[in-house]
């Protein structure tokens, strides 16, 4: 299985006790949805290796304490520390309405209610205070924050994300890039 066919679930955070258990930090909205996993895929030097779960227990902080089948050697556990955890995309529950997974809208067209076509979505930036859709139109980046007021609809069939960006935001990105190009040509 390839990483492109999976989603990042979290990572192996630390060892727990002396019985071969580890703590998994789950980077998901609802960690309890993953409390009863049978297995995970662990990224080991670029290869996804399946690890089967013998037992698991959800912690109050949303981390998951697990014991992997056949893994009790301290050296093996040490090699797992910091490793990324993946699950196949097909295990994600289907979303509807305005709810979406970040990876789901990559490649969708971004259409603004006022400005029209605003580009093709390249990524969703979530490392900022505000989640932001990053699209590209004619080689120019367009960034639109994701809020309930701005995000109008997601058309999964036609692969379109409809937004109502603050007035002038889309134009600012597209025109600012043109102004910079004019300045470069003049020099």
Secondary structure as the mmCIF struct_conf table of DSSP 4:
data_model
#
loop_
_struct_conf.conf_type_id
_struct_conf.id
_struct_conf.beg_label_comp_id
_struct_conf.beg_label_asym_id
_struct_conf.beg_label_seq_id
_struct_conf.end_label_comp_id
_struct_conf.end_label_asym_id
_struct_conf.end_label_seq_id
HELX_RH_3T_P HELX_RH_3T_P1 UNK A 3 UNK A 5
STRN STRN1 UNK A 6 UNK A 16
TURN_TY1_P TURN_TY1_P1 UNK A 17 UNK A 20
STRN STRN2 UNK A 21 UNK A 26
BEND BEND1 UNK A 28 UNK A 29
HELX_RH_3T_P HELX_RH_3T_P2 UNK A 31 UNK A 34
TURN_TY1_P TURN_TY1_P2 UNK A 35 UNK A 36
BEND BEND2 UNK A 38 UNK A 38
STRN STRN3 UNK A 39 UNK A 44
TURN_TY1_P TURN_TY1_P3 UNK A 45 UNK A 46
STRN STRN4 UNK A 47 UNK A 58
TURN_TY1_P TURN_TY1_P4 UNK A 60 UNK A 61
BEND BEND3 UNK A 62 UNK A 62
STRN STRN5 UNK A 64 UNK A 68
TURN_TY1_P TURN_TY1_P5 UNK A 69 UNK A 70
HELX_RH_AL_P HELX_RH_AL_P1 UNK A 74 UNK A 80
TURN_TY1_P TURN_TY1_P6 UNK A 81 UNK A 82
STRN STRN6 UNK A 84 UNK A 88
HELX_RH_3T_P HELX_RH_3T_P3 UNK A 89 UNK A 91
BEND BEND4 UNK A 92 UNK A 92
HELX_LH_PP_P HELX_LH_PP_P1 UNK A 93 UNK A 94
TURN_TY1_P TURN_TY1_P7 UNK A 97 UNK A 98
HELX_RH_3T_P HELX_RH_3T_P4 UNK A 102 UNK A 105
TURN_TY1_P TURN_TY1_P8 UNK A 106 UNK A 107
HELX_LH_PP_P HELX_LH_PP_P2 UNK A 108 UNK A 108
STRN STRN7 UNK A 109 UNK A 112
TURN_TY1_P TURN_TY1_P9 UNK A 113 UNK A 115
STRN STRN8 UNK A 116 UNK A 125
BEND BEND5 UNK A 127 UNK A 130
STRN STRN9 UNK A 132 UNK A 137
TURN_TY1_P TURN_TY1_P10 UNK A 138 UNK A 139
STRN STRN10 UNK A 140 UNK A 145
TURN_TY1_P TURN_TY1_P11 UNK A 148 UNK A 150
STRN STRN11 UNK A 151 UNK A 155
TURN_TY1_P TURN_TY1_P12 UNK A 156 UNK A 159
STRN STRN12 UNK A 160 UNK A 163
HELX_LH_PP_P HELX_LH_PP_P3 UNK A 165 UNK A 166
TURN_TY1_P TURN_TY1_P13 UNK A 167 UNK A 168
HELX_RH_AL_P HELX_RH_AL_P2 UNK A 169 UNK A 186
#
